Amino acid sequence: MGRVIFVSNNLIEVTATLFFDDVKKIRENAYRTLLNLSEFTFGCQAVIDADILRVLVDKLIAEPEAEILVLILELMN
């Protein structure tokens, strides 16, 4: 139920803005949130529809933290 509300309220885009936060833990939590959402087909399709993959490719180049790079790659998978 929470995932449906998350998607229907367009919170994917809001969460993606946190990828650019200065605080590492906030960025990490944003990626983990979308990873949890994308465990289900509904959430995975919503992430794709929100055009988050384009942002993830850009972040692969810009992200300085190795742990977060792993999360980005997991999310792209």
MMTF fields as JSON, N, C-alpha, C and O atoms, coordinates in Angstrom:
{
  "mmtfVersion": "1.0.0",
  "mmtfProducer": "UNKNOWN",
  "numBonds": 307,
  "numAtoms": 308,
  "numGroups": 77,
  "numChains": 1,
  "numModels": 1,
  "chainsPerModel": [1],
  "groupsPerChain": [77],
  "chainIdList": ["A"],
  "bondAtomList": [4, 2, 8, 6, 12, 10, 16, 14, 20, 18, 24, 22, 28, 26, 32, 30, 36, 34, 40, 38, 44, 42, 48, 46, 52, 50, 56, 54, 60, 58, 64, 62, 68, 66, 72, 70, 76, 74, 80, 78, 84, 82, 88, 86, 92, 90, 96, 94, 100, 98, 104, 102, 108, 106, 112, 110, 116, 114, 120, 118, 124, 122, 128, 126, 132, 130, 136, 134, 140, 138, 144, 142, 148, 146, 152, 150, 156, 154, 160, 158, 164, 162, 168, 166, 172, 170, 176, 174, 180, 178, 184, 182, 188, 186, 192, 190, 196, 194, 200, 198, 204, 202, 208, 206, 212, 210, 216, 214, 220, 218, 224, 222, 228, 226, 232, 230, 236, 234, 240, 238, 244, 242, 248, 246, 252, 250, 256, 254, 260, 258, 264, 262, 268, 266, 272, 270, 276, 274, 280, 278, 284, 282, 288, 286, 292, 290, 296, 294, 300, 298, 304, 302],
  "bondOrderList": [1, 1, 1, 1, 1, 1, 1, 1, 1, 1, 1, 1, 1, 1, 1, 1, 1, 1, 1, 1, 1, 1, 1, 1, 1, 1, 1, 1, 1, 1, 1, 1, 1, 1, 1, 1, 1, 1, 1, 1, 1, 1, 1, 1, 1, 1, 1, 1, 1, 1, 1, 1, 1, 1, 1, 1, 1, 1, 1, 1, 1, 1, 1, 1, 1, 1, 1, 1, 1, 1, 1, 1, 1, 1, 1, 1],
  "groupList": [{"groupName": "MET", "atomNameList": ["N", "CA", "C", "O"], "elementList": ["N", "C", "C", "O"], "formalChargeList": [0, 0, 0, 0], "bondAtomList": [1, 0, 2, 1, 3, 2], "bondOrderList": [1, 1, 2], "singleLetterCode": "M", "chemCompType": "L-PEPTIDE LINKING"}, {"groupName": "GLY", "atomNameList": ["N", "CA", "C", "O"], "elementList": ["N", "C", "C", "O"], "formalChargeList": [0, 0, 0, 0], "bondAtomList": [1, 0, 2, 1, 3, 2], "bondOrderList": [1, 1, 2], "singleLetterCode": "G", "chemCompType": "PEPTIDE LINKING"}, {"groupName": "ARG", "atomNameList": ["N", "CA", "C", "O"], "elementList": ["N", "C", "C", "O"], "formalChargeList": [0, 0, 0, 0], "bondAtomList": [1, 0, 2, 1, 3, 2], "bondOrderList": [1, 1, 2], "singleLetterCode": "R", "chemCompType": "L-PEPTIDE LINKING"}, {"groupName": "VAL", "atomNameList": ["N", "CA", "C", "O"], "elementList": ["N", "C", "C", "O"], "formalChargeList": [0, 0, 0, 0], "bondAtomList": [1, 0, 2, 1, 3, 2], "bondOrderList": [1, 1, 2], "singleLetterCode": "V", "chemCompType": "L-PEPTIDE LINKING"}, {"groupName": "ILE", "atomNameList": ["N", "CA", "C", "O"], "elementList": ["N", "C", "C", "O"], "formalChargeList": [0, 0, 0, 0], "bondAtomList": [1, 0, 2, 1, 3, 2], "bondOrderList": [1, 1, 2], "singleLetterCode": "I", "chemCompType": "L-PEPTIDE LINKING"}, {"groupName": "PHE", "atomNameList": ["N", "CA", "C", "O"], "elementList": ["N", "C", "C", "O"], "formalChargeList": [0, 0, 0, 0], "bondAtomList": [1, 0, 2, 1, 3, 2], "bondOrderList": [1, 1, 2], "singleLetterCode": "F", "chemCompType": "L-PEPTIDE LINKING"}, {"groupName": "SER", "atomNameList": ["N", "CA", "C", "O"], "elementList": ["N", "C", "C", "O"], "formalChargeList": [0, 0, 0, 0], "bondAtomList": [1, 0, 2, 1, 3, 2], "bondOrderList": [1, 1, 2], "singleLetterCode": "S", "chemCompType": "L-PEPTIDE LINKING"}, {"groupName": "ASN", "atomNameList": ["N", "CA", "C", "O"], "elementList": ["N", "C", "C", "O"], "formalChargeList": [0, 0, 0, 0], "bondAtomList": [1, 0, 2, 1, 3, 2], "bondOrderList": [1, 1, 2], "singleLetterCode": "N", "chemCompType": "L-PEPTIDE LINKING"}, {"groupName": "LEU", "atomNameList": ["N", "CA", "C", "O"], "elementList": ["N", "C", "C", "O"], "formalChargeList": [0, 0, 0, 0], "bondAtomList": [1, 0, 2, 1, 3, 2], "bondOrderList": [1, 1, 2], "singleLetterCode": "L", "chemCompType": "L-PEPTIDE LINKING"}, {"groupName": "GLU", "atomNameList": ["N", "CA", "C", "O"], "elementList": ["N", "C", "C", "O"], "formalChargeList": [0, 0, 0, 0], "bondAtomList": [1, 0, 2, 1, 3, 2], "bondOrderList": [1, 1, 2], "singleLetterCode": "E", "chemCompType": "L-PEPTIDE LINKING"}, {"groupName": "THR", "atomNameList": ["N", "CA", "C", "O"], "elementList": ["N", "C", "C", "O"], "formalChargeList": [0, 0, 0, 0], "bondAtomList": [1, 0, 2, 1, 3, 2], "bondOrderList": [1, 1, 2], "singleLetterCode": "T", "chemCompType": "L-PEPTIDE LINKING"}, {"groupName": "ALA", "atomNameList": ["N", "CA", "C", "O"], "elementList": ["N", "C", "C", "O"], "formalChargeList": [0, 0, 0, 0], "bondAtomList": [1, 0, 2, 1, 3, 2], "bondOrderList": [1, 1, 2], "singleLetterCode": "A", "chemCompType": "L-PEPTIDE LINKING"}, {"groupName": "ASP", "atomNameList": ["N", "CA", "C", "O"], "elementList": ["N", "C", "C", "O"], "formalChargeList": [0, 0, 0, 0], "bondAtomList": [1, 0, 2, 1, 3, 2], "bondOrderList": [1, 1, 2], "singleLetterCode": "D", "chemCompType": "L-PEPTIDE LINKING"}, {"groupName": "LYS", "atomNameList": ["N", "CA", "C", "O"], "elementList": ["N", "C", "C", "O"], "formalChargeList": [0, 0, 0, 0], "bondAtomList": [1, 0, 2, 1, 3, 2], "bondOrderList": [1, 1, 2], "singleLetterCode": "K", "chemCompType": "L-PEPTIDE LINKING"}, {"groupName": "TYR", "atomNameList": ["N", "CA", "C", "O"], "elementList": ["N", "C", "C", "O"], "formalChargeList": [0, 0, 0, 0], "bondAtomList": [1, 0, 2, 1, 3, 2], "bondOrderList": [1, 1, 2], "singleLetterCode": "Y", "chemCompType": "L-PEPTIDE LINKING"}, {"groupName": "CYS", "atomNameList": ["N", "CA", "C", "O"], "elementList": ["N", "C", "C", "O"], "formalChargeList": [0, 0, 0, 0], "bondAtomList": [1, 0, 2, 1, 3, 2], "bondOrderList": [1, 1, 2], "singleLetterCode": "C", "chemCompType": "L-PEPTIDE LINKING"}, {"groupName": "GLN", "atomNameList": ["N", "CA", "C", "O"], "elementList": ["N", "C", "C", "O"], "formalChargeList": [0, 0, 0, 0], "bondAtomList": [1, 0, 2, 1, 3, 2], "bondOrderList": [1, 1, 2], "singleLetterCode": "Q", "chemCompType": "L-PEPTIDE LINKING"}, {"groupName": "PRO", "atomNameList": ["N", "CA", "C", "O"], "elementList": ["N", "C", "C", "O"], "formalChargeList": [0, 0, 0, 0], "bondAtomList": [1, 0, 2, 1, 3, 2], "bondOrderList": [1, 1, 2], "singleLetterCode": "P", "chemCompType": "L-PEPTIDE LINKING"}],
  "groupTypeList": [0, 1, 2, 3, 4, 5, 3, 6, 7, 7, 8, 4, 9, 3, 10, 11, 10, 8, 5, 5, 12, 12, 3, 13, 13, 4, 2, 9, 7, 11, 14, 2, 10, 8, 8, 7, 8, 6, 9, 5, 10, 5, 1, 15, 16, 11, 3, 4, 12, 11, 12, 4, 8, 2, 3, 8, 3, 12, 13, 8, 4, 11, 9, 17, 9, 11, 9, 4, 8, 3, 8, 4, 8, 9, 8, 0, 7],
  "groupIdList": [1, 2, 3, 4, 5, 6, 7, 8, 9, 10, 11, 12, 13, 14, 15, 16, 17, 18, 19, 20, 21, 22, 23, 24, 25, 26, 27, 28, 29, 30, 31, 32, 33, 34, 35, 36, 37, 38, 39, 40, 41, 42, 43, 44, 45, 46, 47, 48, 49, 50, 51, 52, 53, 54, 55, 56, 57, 58, 59, 60, 61, 62, 63, 64, 65, 66, 67, 68, 69, 70, 71, 72, 73, 74, 75, 76, 77],
  "secStructList": [7, 2, 2, 2, 2, 2, 2, 2, 6, 6, 2, 2, 2, 2, 2, 2, 2, 4, 4, 4, 7, 1, 1, 2, 2, 2, 2, 2, 2, 2, 2, 2, 2, 2, 2, 2, 2, 6, 6, 1, 2, 2, 2, 2, 2, 2, 2, 2, 2, 6, 6, 2, 2, 2, 2, 2, 2, 2, 2, 2, 2, 2, 7, 7, 7, 2, 2, 2, 2, 2, 2, 2, 2, 2, 2, 2, 7],
  "xCoordList": [0.818, 0.0, 0.866, 0.572, 1.914, 2.787, 3.467, 3.663, 3.833, 4.488, 3.545, 3.957, 2.298, 1.302, 1.125, 1.076, 1.032, 0.893, 2.147, 2.059, 3.309, 4.577, 4.594, 4.975, 4.184, 4.179, 3.069, 3.299, 1.886, 0.757, 0.923, 0.336, 1.703, 1.957, 3.225, 3.708, 3.757, 4.941, 6.136, 6.861, 6.338, 7.44, 8.755, 9.801, 8.719, 9.958, 10.823, 12.022, 10.223, 10.964, 11.499, 12.617, 10.698, 11.126, 12.313, 13.283, 12.229, 13.32, 14.581, 15.683, 14.432, 15.595, 16.336, 17.539, 15.652, 16.353, 17.348, 18.31, 17.118, 18.023, 19.334, 20.278, 19.405, 20.665, 21.759, 22.944, 21.38, 22.329, 22.622, 23.281, 22.137, 22.358, 23.83, 24.534, 24.285, 25.675, 25.958, 27.104, 24.934, 25.098, 25.032, 24.042, 26.087, 26.192, 25.027, 24.465, 24.656, 23.595, 22.251, 21.453, 21.996, 20.745, 20.73, 19.72, 21.854, 21.94, 21.759, 21.026, 22.425, 22.326, 20.881, 20.394, 20.21, 18.815, 17.904, 16.972, 18.166, 17.363, 17.513, 16.525, 18.747, 18.961, 18.32, 17.706, 18.459, 17.859, 16.33, 15.693, 15.759, 14.309, 13.848, 12.889, 14.537, 14.141, 14.488, 13.797, 15.54, 15.842, 14.713, 14.273, 14.253, 13.143, 11.879, 11.148, 11.626, 10.451, 10.534, 9.533, 11.724, 11.872, 11.988, 12.23, 11.82, 11.798, 10.558, 10.532, 9.546, 8.307, 8.142, 8.599, 7.499, 7.326, 6.683, 7.096, 5.69, 4.993, 5.967, 5.96, 6.795, 7.756, 8.855, 9.292, 9.307, 10.36, 9.881, 10.614, 8.666, 8.107, 7.951, 8.173, 7.574, 7.414, 8.753, 8.812, 9.823, 11.159, 11.567, 12.116, 11.301, 11.62, 10.795, 11.326, 9.51, 8.624, 9.023, 8.789, 9.623, 10.04, 11.37, 11.881, 11.925, 13.173, 14.356, 15.221, 14.37, 15.431, 16.72, 17.807, 16.621, 17.829, 18.795, 20.01, 18.272, 19.118, 19.904, 21.092, 19.235, 19.883, 20.949, 22.031, 20.638, 21.582, 22.869, 23.96, 22.744, 23.935, 24.803, 26.025, 24.178, 24.936, 25.605, 26.741, 24.915, 25.462, 26.61, 27.465, 26.635, 27.765, 29.081, 30.122, 29.032, 30.23, 30.542, 31.708, 29.516, 29.708, 29.832, 30.381, 29.338, 29.298, 30.681, 31.321, 31.154, 32.497, 32.562, 33.646, 31.433, 31.426, 31.229, 30.254, 32.16, 32.115, 30.863, 30.274, 30.459, 29.274, 28.021, 27.151, 27.942, 26.772, 26.841, 25.807, 28.029, 28.167, 27.61, 26.981, 27.84, 27.296, 25.774, 25.128, 25.196, 23.729, 23.182, 22.131, 23.891, 23.459, 23.44, 22.483, 24.492, 24.563, 23.475, 22.895, 23.197, 22.124, 20.777, 19.95, 20.569, 19.3, 19.154, 18.056, 20.265, 20.208, 19.944, 19.413, 20.315, 20.119, 18.654, 18.269],
  "yCoordList": [-1.19, 0.0, 1.259, 2.207, 1.28, 2.44, 2.726, 3.885, 1.662, 1.848, 2.494, 3.342, 2.096, 2.668, 4.158, 4.968, 4.511, 5.919, 6.696, 7.817, 6.089, 6.723, 7.064, 8.17, 6.116, 6.323, 7.286, 8.188, 7.105, 7.937, 9.404, 10.29, 9.66, 11.041, 11.619, 12.668, 10.939, 11.402, 11.667, 12.643, 10.821, 11.001, 10.445, 10.645, 9.756, 9.266, 10.45, 10.481, 11.405, 12.582, 13.384, 13.897, 13.491, 14.212, 13.499, 14.136, 12.187, 11.394, 11.527, 11.603, 11.556, 11.664, 12.986, 13.053, 14.027, 15.285, 15.143, 15.906, 14.176, 13.943, 13.295, 13.237, 12.81, 12.253, 13.318, 12.985, 14.573, 15.68, 16.364, 17.403, 15.786, 16.376, 16.276, 15.369, 17.202, 17.203, 16.125, 15.71, 15.679, 14.702, 13.29, 12.911, 12.521, 11.174, 10.287, 9.571, 10.318, 9.448, 9.755, 8.847, 11.013, 11.382, 10.811, 10.261, 10.941, 10.365, 8.852, 8.272, 8.226, 6.767, 6.337, 5.381, 7.03, 6.702, 6.883, 6.104, 7.892, 8.111, 6.934, 6.45, 6.479, 5.331, 4.071, 3.297, 3.862, 2.676, 2.706, 1.666, 3.884, 4.017, 3.542, 2.779, 3.997, 3.581, 2.123, 1.454, 1.617, 0.189, -0.644, -1.626, -0.25, -0.974, -0.888, -1.87, 0.267, 0.446, -0.434, -0.997, -0.544, -1.268, -2.776, -3.483, -3.28, -4.726, -5.357, -6.561, -4.553, -5.032, -4.439, -3.328, -5.171, -4.738, -3.356, -2.515, -3.132, -1.84, -0.698, 0.323, -0.877, 0.144, 0.305, 1.421, -0.803, -0.761, 0.023, 0.852, -0.238, 0.483, 1.962, 2.812, 2.267, 3.675, 4.41, 5.574, 3.746, 4.352, 4.611, 5.667, 3.662, 3.83, 4.977, 5.825, 4.997, 6.041, 7.442, 8.431, 7.515, 8.811, 9.274, 10.329, 8.507, 8.841, 8.981, 9.838, 8.124, 8.156, 7.545, 7.883, 6.667, 6.037, 7.064, 6.913, 8.089, 9.151, 9.839, 10.126, 10.094, 10.723, 9.792, 10.238, 8.504, 7.541, 7.467, 7.353, 7.53, 7.507, 8.729, 8.619, 9.874, 11.087, 10.971, 11.413, 10.383, 10.251, 9.234, 9.324, 8.283, 7.342, 8.078, 7.655, 9.153, 9.945, 10.881, 11.083, 11.445, 12.509, 12.031, 12.75, 10.849, 10.403, 10.002, 9.129, 10.64, 10.339, 9.138, 8.603, 8.708, 7.648, 6.274, 6.046, 5.365, 4.023, 3.25, 2.537, 3.393, 2.665, 3.086, 2.266, 4.368, 4.867, 4.467, 4.231, 4.39, 3.91, 2.498, 2.17, 1.673, 0.312, 0.352, -0.409, 1.233, 1.369, 1.835, 1.371, 2.743, 3.233, 2.075, 1.916, 1.275, 0.142, -0.882, -1.455, -1.116, -2.04, -1.528, -2.294, -0.236, 0.347, 0.297, 0.1, 0.476, 0.408, -1.014, -1.217, -1.977, -3.378, -3.719, -4.855],
  "zCoordList": [0.0, 0.0, 0.0, -0.729, 0.797, 0.861, -0.458, -0.823, -1.186, -2.482, -3.486, -4.277, -3.451, -4.362, -4.075, -5.0, -2.818, -2.438, -2.844, -3.345, -2.622, -2.991, -4.481, -4.866, -5.308, -6.761, -7.172, -7.978, -6.634, -7.063, -6.652, -7.274, -5.63, -5.213, -5.836, -5.41, -6.838, -7.573, -6.658, -6.852, -5.685, -4.76, -5.289, -4.671, -6.416, -7.024, -7.447, -7.168, -8.107, -8.554, -7.377, -7.424, -6.319, -5.123, -4.484, -4.074, -4.404, -3.831, -4.671, -4.127, -5.979, -6.873, -6.682, -6.935, -6.247, -6.001, -4.851, -4.759, -3.986, -2.857, -3.282, -2.493, -4.509, -5.028, -5.06, -5.099, -5.044, -5.171, -3.833, -3.796, -2.749, -1.428, -1.042, -1.484, -0.225, 0.225, 1.272, 1.44, 1.966, 3.035, 2.46, 1.834, 2.677, 2.116, 2.547, 1.719, 3.821, 4.33, 3.681, 3.449, 3.39, 2.716, 1.303, 0.863, 0.589, -0.76, -0.699, -1.5, 0.244, 0.394, 0.66, 0.055, 1.55, 1.859, 0.647, 0.45, -0.155, -1.362, -2.33, -2.884, -2.528, -3.413, -2.84, -3.575, -1.539, -0.909, -1.007, -1.177, -0.9, -1.038, -2.41, -2.521, -3.456, -4.809, -5.065, -5.833, -4.44, -4.552, -3.955, -4.553, -2.783, -2.149, -2.993, -3.127, -3.551, -4.4, -5.647, -6.088, -6.202, -7.471, -7.305, -8.283, -6.093, -5.89, -6.523, -6.776, -6.775, -7.355, -8.755, -9.021, -9.63, -11.014, -11.089, -11.886, -10.272, -10.246, -9.96, -10.648, -8.949, -8.58, -9.595, -9.875, -10.148, -11.16, -12.384, -12.922, -12.811, -13.956, -13.638, -14.501, -12.414, -12.02, -12.042, -12.44, -11.619, -11.661, -13.114, -13.428, -13.981, -15.406, -15.997, -16.714, -15.695, -16.221, -15.746, -16.441, -14.56, -14.017, -14.616, -14.241, -15.53, -16.22, -15.254, -15.428, -14.243, -13.246, -13.796, -13.326, -14.768, -15.325, -15.898, -15.771, -16.516, -17.068, -15.95, -16.098, -14.851, -13.701, -13.125, -12.743, -13.065, -12.508, -13.329, -12.77, -14.624, -15.485, -15.198, -15.102, -15.064, -14.729, -13.368, -13.195, -12.406, -11.06, -10.999, -10.118, -11.915, -11.958, -12.163, -11.661, -12.886, -13.161, -11.991, -11.652, -11.381, -10.398, -8.949, -8.115, -8.641, -7.237, -6.739, -7.325, -5.648, -5.144, -4.195, -3.963, -3.646, -2.638, -3.273, -3.988, -3.007, -3.6, -3.187, -3.998, -1.925, -1.445, -2.199, -2.492, -2.505, -3.227, -4.693, -5.318, -5.243, -6.623, -6.762, -7.768, -5.762, -5.778, -5.766, -6.486, -4.955, -4.92, -6.267, -6.711, -6.907, -8.226, -9.22, -9.978, -9.215, -10.138, -9.843, -10.766, -8.572, -8.2, -8.691, -9.186, -8.548, -8.978, -10.498, -11.018, -11.201, -12.663, -13.153, -14.244, -12.344, -12.72, -12.641, -12.919]
}
